[in-house]
Amino acid sequence: MIGRIRGLLVEKNPGHALVECSGLGYEIDIPYTTFFHLPEIGQEVTLHTHFAVREDAQSLFGFASRLDRNLFRLLIKVNGVGPKLAVGILSGLDAQQFIRCVEARDVSSLVKLPGVGKKTAERLLIEMTDRIGQLEGQFIPAAPGVTGSGELQVAPVANHDPREEAESALISLGYKPQEAARAIAKVAEPEMTSETLIRLALRNMIPAG
């Protein structure tokens, strides 16, 4: 089991990161909440990881905090929730926001996540109510890219059109093209980076609760 990786951030894109450690390059699937915390390319990064092995694939998932990683492990135990959907959930809500949704029995916020219908949302609330107690008291380290005030310091990503990249990122997460375009258009302002557009669009589409 690969539980944590610390190394040089070689590449980063919404949903994916490449980290070099001891001469090996690890391709890691990440939720957007982790992507926003990544440092600049070329800097050291630490990700808490989960290694998944299936008959047809081996995948490594990475998270900015141990709490997010541990919540991911609880989510994939829910009937009907696989790694892809769990990453999608954590792309729209970080662990603390998800826990608040469960505690408040907030179905409406969960169904706004791509791939989560009403039945899945209700199942999540039922099955996760007892399980989130396993996360209580866990230390949440400051993630790379976050200042002492809690403000995100997101490194710019080379891109010719931030709006197009942001729309593509939302589509890859599971939103329909029309939904992605409307969400980006609603928050877009001149000189915004793709990371800022994605973050604001997700915030509007999925209330924090």
C-alpha positions as CSV (number, residue, x, y, z in Angstrom):
1,M,0.0,0.0,0.0
2,I,1.3,3.5,-0.9
3,G,0.0,5.8,1.8
4,R,1.9,9.0,1.1
5,I,4.2,10.4,-1.6
6,R,6.6,13.4,-1.2
7,G,8.5,14.5,-4.2
8,L,8.9,17.0,-7.0
9,L,5.8,18.2,-8.7
10,V,6.5,17.7,-12.4
11,E,3.1,18.2,-14.0
12,K,-0.3,19.3,-12.7
13,N,-3.7,19.5,-14.5
14,P,-7.2,19.5,-13.1
15,G,-7.7,16.0,-12.0
16,H,-4.1,14.7,-12.4
17,A,-0.6,15.3,-11.1
18,L,2.8,13.8,-11.8
19,V,5.1,13.6,-8.9
20,E,8.8,12.5,-9.2
21,C,10.1,10.6,-6.2
22,S,13.5,8.8,-6.1
23,G,13.7,8.8,-9.8
24,L,10.2,7.4,-10.4
25,G,7.3,9.5,-11.8
26,Y,4.0,8.7,-10.1
27,E,0.8,9.5,-12.1
28,I,-1.8,10.5,-9.5
29,D,-5.5,11.1,-9.9
30,I,-6.6,14.0,-7.6
31,P,-9.9,15.8,-6.9
32,Y,-10.1,19.5,-7.7
33,T,-10.0,20.4,-4.0
34,T,-6.5,19.0,-4.0
35,F,-5.5,20.6,-7.3
36,F,-6.2,24.0,-5.9
37,H,-3.7,23.3,-3.1
38,L,-0.8,22.2,-5.3
39,P,2.4,24.3,-5.2
40,E,4.1,25.6,-8.4
41,I,5.6,23.0,-10.7
42,G,9.2,22.3,-9.7
43,Q,8.4,22.6,-6.0
44,E,8.1,19.8,-3.4
45,V,4.7,18.4,-2.7
46,T,3.3,15.9,-0.3
47,L,0.1,13.9,-1.1
48,H,-1.7,11.4,1.0
49,T,-2.5,8.5,-1.3
50,H,-4.7,5.5,-1.8
51,F,-3.6,2.7,-4.2
52,A,-6.4,0.9,-5.9
53,V,-5.9,-2.4,-7.7
54,R,-8.5,-3.9,-10.0
55,E,-8.3,-6.7,-12.6
56,D,-8.0,-4.2,-15.5
57,A,-6.2,-1.3,-13.9
58,Q,-4.0,0.0,-11.1
59,S,-4.7,3.6,-9.9
60,L,-3.1,6.0,-7.4
61,F,-5.3,8.6,-5.9
62,G,-3.8,11.6,-4.1
63,F,-5.2,14.1,-1.6
64,A,-3.9,17.3,0.0
65,S,-5.0,16.2,3.5
66,R,-5.1,12.9,5.4
67,L,-8.8,13.7,6.2
68,D,-9.7,13.9,2.6
69,R,-7.9,10.6,1.9
70,N,-9.6,8.8,4.7
71,L,-13.0,10.1,3.7
72,F,-12.3,8.8,0.2
73,R,-11.7,5.4,1.7
74,L,-15.0,5.5,3.5
75,L,-16.9,6.7,0.4
76,I,-15.7,3.8,-1.8
77,K,-17.2,1.4,0.8
78,V,-20.6,2.8,0.1
79,N,-22.7,0.6,-2.1
80,G,-22.7,2.0,-5.7
81,V,-19.8,4.5,-5.0
82,G,-16.6,3.7,-6.8
83,P,-13.3,5.6,-6.9
84,K,-14.3,7.8,-9.8
85,L,-17.5,8.9,-8.1
86,A,-15.7,9.4,-4.8
87,V,-13.2,11.7,-6.5
88,G,-16.1,13.6,-8.1
89,I,-17.7,14.1,-4.7
90,L,-14.4,15.4,-3.2
91,S,-13.9,17.6,-6.2
92,G,-17.1,19.5,-5.3
93,L,-16.9,19.3,-1.5
94,D,-13.8,18.9,0.7
95,A,-14.0,16.6,3.6
96,Q,-15.2,19.2,6.1
97,Q,-18.0,20.4,3.7
98,F,-19.1,16.8,3.1
99,I,-19.2,16.1,6.8
100,R,-21.4,19.2,7.3
101,C,-23.8,17.9,4.6
102,V,-24.1,14.6,6.3
103,E,-24.7,16.1,9.7
104,A,-27.3,18.5,8.3
105,R,-28.9,15.7,6.1
106,D,-28.4,18.0,3.2
107,V,-29.6,16.0,0.2
108,S,-30.0,19.1,-2.1
109,S,-26.2,19.9,-2.0
110,L,-25.2,16.3,-2.7
111,V,-27.5,15.8,-5.7
112,K,-25.8,18.8,-7.4
113,L,-22.6,16.8,-7.6
114,P,-22.2,15.1,-11.0
115,G,-23.1,11.4,-10.9
116,V,-25.0,11.7,-7.6
117,G,-28.8,11.2,-8.0
118,K,-31.3,11.4,-5.2
119,K,-31.1,7.7,-4.4
120,T,-27.3,7.8,-4.2
121,A,-27.4,11.0,-2.1
122,E,-29.9,9.4,0.3
123,R,-27.7,6.2,0.5
124,L,-24.7,8.4,1.2
125,L,-26.4,10.1,4.1
126,I,-27.6,6.8,5.6
127,E,-24.3,4.9,5.3
128,M,-22.0,7.8,6.1
129,T,-23.8,9.0,9.2
130,D,-22.3,6.3,11.3
131,R,-18.9,6.2,9.4
132,I,-17.9,9.9,9.7
133,G,-17.4,9.3,13.4
134,Q,-14.2,7.5,12.4
135,L,-12.9,10.8,11.1
136,E,-13.3,12.8,14.3
137,G,-10.2,14.2,16.0
138,Q,-8.0,13.7,13.0
139,F,-5.2,16.2,12.6
140,I,-5.5,18.2,9.3
141,P,-2.1,19.5,8.3
142,A,-1.8,22.8,6.4
143,A,-1.7,21.8,2.7
144,P,1.0,23.2,0.4
145,G,-0.1,26.4,-1.2
146,V,-2.1,27.6,1.8
147,T,-1.0,30.6,3.8
148,G,-1.3,31.0,7.5
149,S,-4.5,33.0,7.0
150,G,-6.0,30.1,5.1
151,E,-5.9,31.8,1.7
152,L,-5.2,29.6,-1.2
153,Q,-2.0,30.5,-3.2
154,V,-2.7,28.9,-6.5
155,A,0.1,28.7,-9.0
156,P,-0.8,29.8,-12.6
157,V,-1.1,27.1,-15.2
158,A,0.0,27.8,-18.7
159,N,-3.1,28.1,-20.8
160,H,-4.2,30.0,-23.9
161,D,-7.8,30.3,-22.8
162,P,-8.7,30.0,-19.1
163,R,-12.4,29.9,-19.8
164,E,-12.1,27.0,-22.2
165,E,-9.8,25.1,-19.8
166,A,-12.2,25.7,-16.9
167,E,-15.2,24.5,-19.0
168,S,-13.3,21.4,-20.0
169,A,-12.4,20.7,-16.4
170,L,-16.0,20.8,-15.4
171,I,-17.1,18.6,-18.3
172,S,-14.4,16.0,-17.3
173,L,-15.9,16.1,-13.8
174,G,-19.2,15.1,-15.2
175,Y,-21.1,18.3,-15.8
176,K,-22.9,18.7,-19.2
177,P,-21.2,21.2,-21.6
178,Q,-24.1,23.6,-21.3
179,E,-24.0,23.5,-17.5
180,A,-20.3,24.1,-17.5
181,A,-20.5,27.0,-20.0
182,R,-23.2,28.7,-18.0
183,A,-21.4,28.2,-14.7
184,I,-18.2,29.7,-16.0
185,A,-20.0,32.6,-17.7
186,K,-21.7,33.4,-14.5
187,V,-18.5,34.0,-12.5
188,A,-16.0,35.0,-15.3
189,E,-14.2,38.3,-15.0
190,P,-11.3,39.6,-17.0
191,E,-7.8,38.3,-16.1
192,M,-9.2,35.3,-14.1
193,T,-7.1,32.2,-14.1
194,S,-8.7,28.8,-14.9
195,E,-8.2,27.7,-11.3
196,T,-10.1,30.7,-10.0
197,L,-12.9,30.1,-12.6
198,I,-13.3,26.4,-11.6
199,R,-13.3,27.2,-7.9
200,L,-15.9,29.9,-8.1
201,A,-18.1,27.9,-10.5
202,L,-18.0,24.9,-8.2
203,R,-18.8,27.1,-5.2
204,N,-21.9,28.5,-7.0
205,M,-23.0,25.1,-8.3
206,I,-22.5,23.3,-4.9
207,P,-23.3,25.3,-1.8
208,A,-20.9,24.7,1.1
209,G,-23.8,24.4,3.5
